Amino acid sequence: MHIELRHLRTIKAIHEAGGLARAADQLNITQSALSHQIKGLEDQAGIELFVRRSKPMRLSVAGLRLLRLAEQVLPQVEAAQAEFASLRAGRSGRLHIAIECHACFEWLFPVLEAFRKSWPDVDVDIRPGLAFDALPALQKEDVDVVISSDPEDLPGVTFTQLFDYSPVFVAAAAHPLAAKPWVEAEDFRGETLITYPVERSRLDVFSQLLTPARVEPSAIRQVELTAVILLLVASNRGISVLPDWVVREVKYNSDYVTRPLTEHGLTRSLYAATRSEDLEKPYMQDLIRLAGQEARRLQSR
């Protein structure tokens, strides 16, 4: 027996309308075409689906079984059609984000909170991109966005600049280096450097300053949370380098000082890497807009 969706809709319409004429109007077909469709379905089933001698017309036992099937299947089909329509219109989708910037968690959460309110039907998830190869995962469609400060020339991937930031030196107000107007690579010799627990190549202080100058601190202490890094720095247990948006409030705390790295400071950019074809999706465009908006808000404080 070959059952089509139109058969299920027909069974449901006749049951609800109580007769062929009204059901045909609901289905926007002629009564003759509807009768022909029922006859064909009954021929396939080898059994009557309606008790025709009753008024209003009612379903037989076999017809009731098809009605239960229609009531189960048709809502699921309609939900899937609505979901596909939302996908085509860009109202729903998936947004799985990998973050290669450890400090970005604190910046990104307000962005995602605003995003959630505007796009409730988009499935959002965050994965720490430092735990796996995020960009290959983006190309394989395992994730949809990679937040990174290291753009690469990859086929099918677009890096959209979100904002510029400056990595800055942070030390306790009582630290000897606090007296300097800026710090250089040589100033890190003999110091305990407190960093996030990530590879050196992903830390601005190494990639932009220490590694090119071939300078090695006396010790490196890795700490997961920004708040703990600042606590240790304030206790004069070491020095650190953090993005300027992370330490905006530190500037007004007498326990800390912040200084530029080198006389003219360093500037880095943060990017959202996406598959090029996904950039046209409205929710992707809105995420990028919100990200830049939040960055400007932090930098204006």
C-alpha positions in Angstrom: 0.0 0.0 0.0 1.4 3.3 -1.1 0.4 6.1 1.2 1.1 9.7 0.2 0.8 12.9 2.3 -2.2 13.9 0.2 -4.0 10.7 1.3 -3.4 11.6 5.0 -4.6 15.1 4.4 -7.7 13.8 2.7 -8.6 11.4 5.5 -8.2 14.1 8.1 -10.2 16.7 6.1 -13.2 14.3 5.5 -13.2 13.4 9.2 -13.2 17.0 10.3 -15.7 18.2 7.6 -18.1 15.2 8.0 -18.7 14.9 4.2 -17.1 15.0 0.8 -18.4 18.3 -0.4 -17.0 20.4 2.5 -13.8 18.4 2.6 -13.3 19.0 -1.2 -13.7 22.8 -0.6 -11.1 22.7 2.2 -8.7 20.8 0.0 -9.4 23.0 -3.0 -10.2 20.1 -5.3 -13.5 18.9 -6.9 -15.7 16.4 -5.1 -15.3 14.1 -8.1 -11.5 14.1 -7.8 -11.7 13.6 -4.0 -14.0 10.6 -4.5 -11.6 9.1 -7.1 -8.7 9.6 -4.7 -10.5 7.7 -1.9 -11.6 4.9 -4.2 -7.9 4.5 -5.3 -6.7 4.4 -1.7 -9.4 1.9 -0.8 -8.4 -0.3 -3.7 -4.8 -0.3 -2.5 -5.9 -1.1 1.1 -8.3 -3.7 0.0 -10.8 -2.4 2.6 -13.3 0.4 3.0 -12.0 3.4 4.8 -15.4 5.1 5.4 -18.9 4.0 6.5 -20.8 5.6 3.7 -24.3 4.8 4.9 -23.9 7.1 8.0 -24.5 10.8 8.1 -22.3 12.6 8.8 -19.8 10.4 6.9 -17.6 8.6 9.3 -14.4 6.6 9.2 -14.3 2.8 9.4 -11.9 1.0 11.8 -9.3 1.0 9.0 -10.0 4.7 8.3 -9.5 5.5 12.0 -6.1 3.9 11.8 -5.1 6.1 8.9 -6.5 9.1 10.8 -4.2 8.4 13.8 -1.3 8.1 11.3 -2.3 11.5 9.8 -2.4 13.1 13.2 1.1 11.9 14.0 2.7 12.6 10.7 1.2 15.8 9.3 2.2 18.0 12.3 5.8 16.8 12.0 5.8 17.5 8.2 4.4 20.9 8.8 7.0 21.6 11.5 9.8 20.5 9.1 8.3 22.7 6.3 8.3 25.7 8.7 11.8 25.0 9.7 13.0 24.8 6.1 11.2 28.1 5.4 13.0 29.7 8.3 16.3 28.3 7.0 15.6 29.8 3.6 14.7 33.1 5.1 17.8 33.1 7.4 15.7 33.2 10.6 17.1 29.8 11.9 20.2 27.8 11.6 23.3 26.7 13.5 26.0 28.9 14.9 28.8 26.8 16.5 31.7 29.1 17.5 35.3 28.1 18.1 37.5 30.6 20.0 41.2 30.7 19.5 41.5 33.8 21.8 41.3 32.7 25.4 40.4 36.1 26.7 37.6 36.4 24.2 35.2 34.4 26.3 34.6 37.5 28.5 34.1 39.7 25.5 31.9 37.3 23.6 29.3 36.4 26.2 27.5 39.8 26.1 27.5 39.5 22.3 25.8 36.1 22.4 23.3 37.3 25.0 22.2 40.1 22.7 22.3 37.7 19.7 20.1 35.1 21.6 17.3 37.7 22.0 17.2 38.6 18.3 17.7 35.0 16.9 16.0 32.6 19.3 15.8 29.9 16.6 19.5 29.8 15.9 21.3 27.0 17.7 24.3 28.5 19.4 27.2 26.6 20.9 30.8 27.6 21.9 33.8 25.4 21.7 37.3 26.3 22.9 39.1 26.4 19.6 42.5 26.0 21.4 41.6 22.4 22.1 41.5 21.4 18.4 42.3 22.6 14.9 39.6 25.2 14.6 40.1 26.3 11.0 40.1 22.8 9.5 37.0 22.2 11.6 35.4 25.3 10.0 36.2 24.0 6.5 34.7 20.6 7.4 31.6 22.3 8.7 32.1 21.0 12.3 32.0 24.7 13.4 30.6 27.8 11.8 32.7 30.6 13.1 36.2 30.8 14.4 37.3 33.8 16.5 41.0 34.4 15.8 43.7 37.0 15.7 45.7 35.1 13.1 44.1 35.3 9.6 45.1 32.7 7.0 44.6 32.4 3.2 42.2 29.5 3.1 40.0 28.5 0.2 36.3 29.1 0.9 37.0 30.9 4.2 36.6 34.6 4.8 38.2 36.5 7.7 36.0 39.5 8.7 37.8 42.0 10.9 35.8 42.7 14.1 38.0 45.3 15.8 41.5 46.3 16.7 43.0 45.9 20.2 46.3 46.5 21.9 48.0 43.9 24.1 49.2 45.8 27.2 51.6 45.1 30.0 50.0 44.7 33.5 51.9 44.8 36.7 51.4 45.6 40.4 51.7 49.3 41.2 54.7 48.5 43.4 56.6 46.6 40.7 59.8 48.2 39.5 58.7 48.2 35.9 55.6 50.3 36.9 57.9 53.4 36.8 58.6 53.0 33.1 56.4 54.7 30.5 56.5 51.6 28.3 58.1 48.2 28.5 60.2 46.3 26.0 61.2 42.7 25.4 64.3 43.0 27.6 62.2 44.0 30.6 60.8 40.5 30.7 64.1 38.8 31.5 64.2 37.6 35.1 60.4 38.1 35.5 57.6 35.6 36.1 55.2 35.9 33.3 51.5 34.9 34.0 49.7 33.7 30.9 46.6 31.8 29.9 47.3 28.0 29.5 47.7 28.1 25.7 50.5 27.6 23.2 53.1 30.3 23.0 52.4 30.9 19.3 48.8 32.0 20.3 49.9 34.5 22.9 50.6 38.0 21.7 53.4 38.6 24.2 55.4 35.8 22.6 54.4 36.1 19.0 54.6 39.9 18.8 57.4 40.7 21.3 59.4 38.0 23.1 60.0 35.4 20.4 61.2 37.9 17.7 63.6 39.4 20.4 64.7 35.9 21.6 63.9 36.9 25.2 62.8 34.3 27.7 61.2 35.1 31.1 62.7 33.4 34.2 59.4 31.6 34.7 56.0 31.1 33.2 52.9 30.6 35.3 49.7 29.5 33.5 46.3 30.5 34.8 42.9 29.8 33.4 40.9 32.8 34.6 41.5 36.5 33.9 40.4 37.4 37.4 43.0 35.1 38.9 45.7 36.5 36.7 44.9 40.0 37.9 44.8 38.8 41.5 48.3 37.3 41.2 49.6 40.4 39.4 48.2 42.7 42.1 49.9 40.5 44.7 53.2 41.1 42.9 53.5 37.4 42.0 54.3 38.1 38.4 53.5 40.3 35.4 51.2 39.7 32.5 50.1 40.9 29.1 46.4 41.1 28.4 44.2 42.6 25.7 43.3 46.2 26.4 39.5 45.5 26.6 40.1 43.1 29.4 42.0 45.6 31.6 39.8 48.7 31.0 38.8 48.8 34.7 42.3 48.0 35.9 43.4 51.5 34.8 41.3 52.9 37.6 42.5 50.5 40.3 45.4 51.7 42.3 46.8 48.2 42.8 47.7 47.9 39.1 49.4 49.7 36.3 49.1 49.2 32.6 51.8 50.2 30.1 52.2 49.9 26.3 54.4 47.2 24.8 57.2 49.2 23.1 57.3 52.9 22.8 54.6 53.1 20.1 52.5 50.2 21.4 51.3 47.1 19.6 48.1 46.8 17.7 46.4 43.5 16.8 43.1 42.7 15.1 40.5 40.2 16.0 38.6 38.4 13.2 35.6 36.2 12.6 36.5 33.4 10.2 33.5 32.0 8.4 32.8 29.9 5.3 32.4 32.5 2.6 29.0 31.2 1.5 27.7 31.7 5.0 28.4 35.5 5.1 25.1 36.2 3.4 23.1 34.7 6.2 21.3 37.4 8.1 22.1 36.0 11.5 25.8 35.8 10.6 25.8 39.4 9.6 24.1 40.4 12.8 26.6 38.4 14.9 29.5 40.3 13.3 27.6 43.6 13.8 27.0 42.9 17.5 30.6 41.8 18.0 32.0 45.1 16.7 29.4 47.0 18.7 30.3 45.3 22.0 34.0 45.9 21.3 33.4 49.6 20.7 31.4 49.7 24.0 34.3 48.1 25.9 36.9 50.4 24.4 34.9 53.5 25.2 34.8 52.8 28.9 
